[in-house]
Amino acid sequence: MASVLRKLKGRDFLTLLDFTPLEFKALIVRSREHKWGLVKADPLRGKYIAGIFEKPSTRTRVSMSVATFDLGGVFLELPTSSLQVSRGETLRDTAQVLSRFVNAIAARVKSHSTLEELARWADVPVINMLSDKFHPLQALTDVFTMMEFFGERKLKVVFLGDGAANTNHSLMIASALVGYDYVVGSPQEYWPDGSIVSKVEEIMEETGGTLRVVEDPVEAVKGADVIYTDTWFSMGVEDIERRKEVFPPYQVNSELLSHAATHVRVMHCQPWFLGQEITEEVAYGPHSIAFEQAENRLHTAKAVLEALLI
């Protein structure tokens, strides 16, 4: 796996669609080595990461910061309000200037096109810390966490809620890369992007995974090993009243869990809104592994930073 990781040096990390199943597996393995303390000290010594934030962040901000510091590097938190882009400087100029100072640019942005523009002009790797379309760091962590609890066996993973959300898009891709059976349970008007579905199906032809998109949440969770949900009201959504009407049947609650496998694990990328997409008894109950999932953001961040920069 070490030889596979070496080939990732200098690459961008915008979407998991840019990675092969073997490359993705290598990142999982390296994440495990970081968690077990098997990596030499300070591989990022002398490296600097510019962290650009257009959106609020807790898990991503802290995990990326601590991962960089723990590996010997320096993470510079740069809210866009403190940068010249807030006064009209172009992303081209920002990317080219930052490339003279830092070894990578990590950005949490409103529009995925912002990341693509940064990557177009930057001379250093650009890392997606969240965009409206993808959240690859989260999905890498999600699969790493599933493997911690279930090992290497094939799983049925079910996402309930907003199928067009960045979290689902990336988890769908990640599940395809490891050959899981993946089901999206969502109102039809919120089904995932068709172009991403097509690419996921192509990957699954290679890895042996399957993809289904259904409206019935009970049908979706039958036999599920993992049930995953996310907020119905992601930052920037405008159709709030419509979402309040159509999403309640997709709430992850005890009744819905009764239709899944008895060993089912529940995941959520957090923050969660108790009483909306998930109930308190499930969120803090014995099936939930959300906090283990959150903790693992640190170890997968280390694997990504090391792979792209060393």
Secondary structure, DSSP 4 states (H G I P E B T S, - for coil): -HHHHHTTTT--BS-GGGS-HHHHHHHHHHHHHHHTT-SPS-TTTT-EEEEEESS--SHHHHHHHHHHHHTT-EEEEEEGGGSGGGGT--HHHHHHHHHHH-SEEEEE-S-HHHHHHHHHH-SS-EEEEE-SS--HHHHHHHHHHHHHHHTTS--EEEEES-TTSHHHHHHHHHHHHHT-EEEEE--GGGPPPHHHHHHHHHHHHHH--EEEEES-HHHHHTT-SEEEE--SS-TT---HHHHHHHSGGG-B-HHHHTTS-TT-EEEE-S---BTTTB-HHHHTSTTB-HHHHHHHHHHHHHHHHHHHH-
